[in-house]
């Protein structure tokens, strides 16, 4: 049964999944949109939105919380100086997932995840 299953495991261990999501989130905040597989995009959405919600507050504790996930100082400052204030009046839903076709090599469903 799938009761209470909240995260996509993505066929990885906890530490591998954490590293994957950190890298995807860093790329998302750097470029504004990234192309990946649909399950990875769906797994990234709550992770990235939680980071943006913390960046909206702009407090020191929020910066320390986000610093654990985003190691790149340039992206961290961009998140708190540009992205966070941009969504100050928005109640949530900072990302959008657009489905693309299947990848030719392995027929994996592709998607674009972007900041709204």
KOLTI-953610 format. One line per field, with one value per residue (C-alpha): x, y negated, z negated; chain. Coordinates in pm, whole numbers, plus 50000, padded with zeros to 5 digits. Each point is the difference from the previous one (the first is absolute). Example, Ala and Ser with C-alpha at 12.3 -4.5 7.8 and 13.67 -1.06 7.14 Angstrom:
% KOLTI-953610
xx	51230, 50137
yy	50450, 49656
zz	49220, 50066
unit	A, A
END
This chain:
% KOLTI-953610
xx	50000, 50114, 49847, 50213, 50249, 50099, 50323, 50110, 50291, 50136, 50182, 50262, 50108, 49927, 50341, 50001, 49649, 50097, 50305, 49791, 49735, 50265, 50161, 49669, 49890, 50328, 49965, 49637, 50086, 50302, 49822, 49634, 49892, 50149, 49913, 49989, 49785, 49645, 50052, 50306, 49806, 49713, 50246, 50177, 49685, 49931, 50373, 50053, 49678, 50100, 50330, 49824, 49757, 50295, 50164, 49684, 50042, 50362, 50094, 50339, 49859, 49835, 50330, 50173, 49729, 50032, 50381, 49986, 49844, 50158, 50378, 50066, 50022, 49918, 49675, 49920, 50028, 49798, 49730, 49973, 50056, 49803, 49784, 49865, 49879, 49850, 49752, 49930, 49628, 49952, 49852, 50174, 50037, 50334, 50080, 49832, 50048, 49949, 49989, 50198, 50016, 50194, 50377, 50118, 50264, 49803, 49645, 50007, 49739, 50169, 49883, 50106, 49978, 50021, 49947, 49670
yy	50000, 49646, 49832, 49710, 50025, 49639, 50001, 50165, 50232, 49974, 50332, 49849, 50012, 49709, 49837, 50047, 49854, 49704, 49926, 50028, 49759, 49753, 49999, 49966, 49716, 49817, 50030, 49888, 49687, 49928, 50033, 49944, 50315, 50344, 50302, 50333, 50310, 49967, 50198, 49789, 49680, 50115, 50087, 49667, 49787, 50025, 49980, 49681, 49838, 50056, 49821, 49707, 49974, 49969, 49746, 49788, 49940, 49889, 50067, 50125, 50334, 50045, 49922, 50262, 50254, 49941, 49997, 50366, 50080, 49742, 49992, 49749, 49655, 49821, 50194, 49957, 49623, 50003, 50204, 49757, 49674, 50059, 50311, 49977, 49638, 50067, 50245, 49794, 49965, 50349, 50264, 50294, 50173, 49853, 50270, 50128, 50340, 50026, 50350, 50073, 50310, 50314, 50019, 50195, 50210, 50156, 49868, 49809, 49726, 49661, 49682, 49641, 49859, 49623, 49719, 49822
zz	50000, 50069, 49695, 49880, 50284, 50050, 50202, 50321, 49925, 50356, 49962, 49772, 49639, 49768, 50043, 50378, 50027, 49779, 50216, 50317, 49872, 49881, 50343, 50181, 49771, 50049, 50378, 49985, 49804, 50222, 50337, 49913, 50186, 50053, 50211, 49817, 49969, 49872, 49675, 49914, 50071, 49781, 49723, 50034, 49979, 49622, 49924, 50202, 49880, 49638, 50068, 50169, 49707, 49761, 50231, 49990, 49627, 50036, 49638, 49890, 49886, 50339, 50172, 49786, 50081, 50375, 49975, 49902, 50337, 50232, 49959, 50279, 49838, 50325, 50041, 49630, 50027, 50323, 49826, 49707, 50190, 50323, 49993, 49644, 50017, 50344, 49841, 49686, 50077, 50145, 49769, 50166, 50333, 50099, 50257, 50314, 50163, 50375, 50143, 50315, 50214, 49924, 50032, 50303, 49825, 49715, 50053, 49670, 49964, 50017, 49829, 49953, 49649, 49974, 49755, 50059
unit	A, A, A, A, A, A, A, A, A, A, A, A, A, A, A, A, A, A, A, A, A, A, A, A, A, A, A, A, A, A, A, A, A, A, A, A, A, A, A, A, A, A, A, A, A, A, A, A, A, A, A, A, A, A, A, A, A, A, A, A, A, A, A, A, A, A, A, A, A, A, A, A, A, A, A, A, A, A, A, A, A, A, A, A, A, A, A, A, A, A, A, A, A, A, A, A, A, A, A, A, A, A, A, A, A, A, A, A, A, A, A, A, A, A, A, A
END
